[in-house]
Amino acid sequence: MNTDLSNDSSNLSGFPPVVNAQTHTLILGSFPGVASLEARQYYAYRHNQFWRLISAVTGEDMASLAYEDRLPRLLAHGFGLWDVIDTCDRKGSLDTNIRNAQINEFAWLREHYPALNRMAFNGKTSGKFAPQFAALGFTTVILPSSSPANAMRSFEEKLMEWKQLQSN
C-alpha cells in the first residue's frame, strides 16, 4: 500500500474490529483518517480527541498509554472499536471526500458477541447507519465526532454527550 496516503484516493482498507466476548458497546467511526491508516491504529491523529474522551468516560487514562496497551484496557471496560466503512476511495481524511464506500458486514456480530447490545456512533457520518442497527435490536447513540474537524464544540461539550457511554 502507498505510504503517502494524503493524496492517494483508491482502494483504501480499514481495520478489523477490536471486540471480545465482554464487549457491550461497539464504538463505530466512519473510516480511519490518513494518520490512522499510516500508523495502522485507530484514532492515531494526535488532535483527535477520541482517547481523551474515552479516558474520561472510563476513568482510566488510556490517552497516555502506548497504543498496544490501550486496546486491552478499552476492552476491559466493555468497549470495542470498528468503522462502518470497510473500503473506500478518499483523498485526505475528511468524511466528505469518501467515495465508493463499501460497508462492513455486521450481521455476524450478534451471533458471536451476545453481550454486545449498544452501538455508539462517533460522528454524523457513521451515525447515518444508526437506524439499521436499531432495526437489528441494538441500542444506538450518536455522539459528537472526536475529530478535530468538529471544532465547533469544545472537548467539555463533547464529553457531556460521551458520558452517555458510562451506563450500559
JORAJO-V651523 format. One record per residue. N is the residue number from 1. RES is the residue in one letter. PHI is phi as a letter, one per 40 degrees, with the letter a starting at -180 (NA if undefined). PSI is psi in radians with two decimals (NA if undefined). Layout:
n: [N,N]
res: [RES,RES]
phi: [PHI,PHI]
psi: [PSI,PSI]
This chain:
n: [1,2,3,4,5,6,7,8,9,10,11,12,13,14,15,16,17,18,19,20,21,22,23,24,25,26,27,28,29,30,31,32,33,34,35,36,37,38,39,40,41,42,43,44,45,46,47,48,49,50,51,52,53,54,55,56,57,58,59,60,61,62,63,64,65,66,67,68,69,70,71,72,73,74,75,76,77,78,79,80,81,82,83,84,85,86,87,88,89,90,91,92,93,94,95,96,97,98,99,100,101,102,103,104,105,106,107,108,109,110,111,112,113,114,115,116,117,118,119,120,121,122,123,124,125,126,127,128,129,130,131,132,133,134,135,136,137,138,139,140,141,142,143,144,145,146,147,148,149,150,151,152,153,154,155,156,157,158,159,160,161,162,163,164,165,166,167,168]
res: [M,N,T,D,L,S,N,D,S,S,N,L,S,G,F,P,P,V,V,N,A,Q,T,H,T,L,I,L,G,S,F,P,G,V,A,S,L,E,A,R,Q,Y,Y,A,Y,R,H,N,Q,F,W,R,L,I,S,A,V,T,G,E,D,M,A,S,L,A,Y,E,D,R,L,P,R,L,L,A,H,G,F,G,L,W,D,V,I,D,T,C,D,R,K,G,S,L,D,T,N,I,R,N,A,Q,I,N,E,F,A,W,L,R,E,H,Y,P,A,L,N,R,M,A,F,N,G,K,T,S,G,K,F,A,P,Q,F,A,A,L,G,F,T,T,V,I,L,P,S,S,S,P,A,N,A,M,R,S,F,E,E,K,L,M,E,W,K,Q,L,Q,S,N]
phi: [NA,c,c,c,c,c,b,c,b,b,f,c,b,c,b,c,c,b,a,a,c,c,c,b,b,b,c,b,c,c,a,d,c,d,c,c,c,c,c,f,a,c,f,c,c,c,c,c,c,d,c,c,c,c,c,c,c,c,g,b,c,c,c,c,c,c,d,c,c,c,c,c,c,d,c,c,c,g,b,b,b,a,b,c,c,c,b,a,b,a,c,g,b,c,d,c,c,c,b,f,c,b,c,c,c,b,d,c,c,d,c,c,b,c,c,c,b,b,b,b,c,c,h,c,c,c,c,c,c,d,d,c,c,c,c,c,g,c,c,b,a,b,b,c,d,c,c,c,c,c,c,c,b,c,d,c,c,c,d,d,c,c,c,d,c,c,b,b]
psi: [2.54,2.26,-0.30,1.57,-0.11,-0.53,-0.11,2.34,0.05,2.60,0.74,2.39,2.45,-2.81,2.81,2.84,2.62,1.82,2.61,-3.07,-0.41,-0.04,2.11,-0.40,2.18,2.09,2.10,2.08,-3.05,-1.12,2.51,2.49,3.08,-0.86,-0.68,-0.75,-0.74,-0.68,-0.25,0.78,2.40,2.34,0.90,-0.39,2.20,-0.37,-0.12,2.36,0.13,-0.94,-0.55,-0.74,-0.83,-0.52,-0.77,-0.64,-0.76,-0.34,0.23,2.25,1.53,-0.41,-0.53,-0.11,2.74,2.61,-0.79,-0.33,-0.35,-0.77,-0.81,-0.58,-0.71,-0.83,-0.63,-0.44,0.04,0.18,2.49,2.99,2.52,3.14,2.68,-0.68,2.30,-0.89,2.69,3.04,2.38,2.38,2.27,-2.74,-0.12,2.37,-0.54,-0.28,0.02,2.30,2.69,0.79,2.37,2.20,2.51,2.71,2.08,-0.23,-0.60,-0.29,-0.80,-0.73,-0.74,-0.36,1.31,-0.38,-0.30,2.02,-0.07,2.40,2.15,2.13,2.12,1.42,2.96,-0.60,-0.90,-0.56,-0.34,-0.33,-0.03,-0.76,-0.61,-0.69,-0.64,-0.67,-0.43,-0.01,0.09,2.52,2.41,2.58,2.32,2.08,2.71,2.44,2.42,-0.09,2.54,-0.26,-0.32,1.03,-0.09,-0.38,2.40,2.89,-0.79,-0.68,-0.76,-0.78,-0.64,-0.70,-0.64,-0.44,-0.23,-0.46,-0.24,-0.42,2.33,NA]
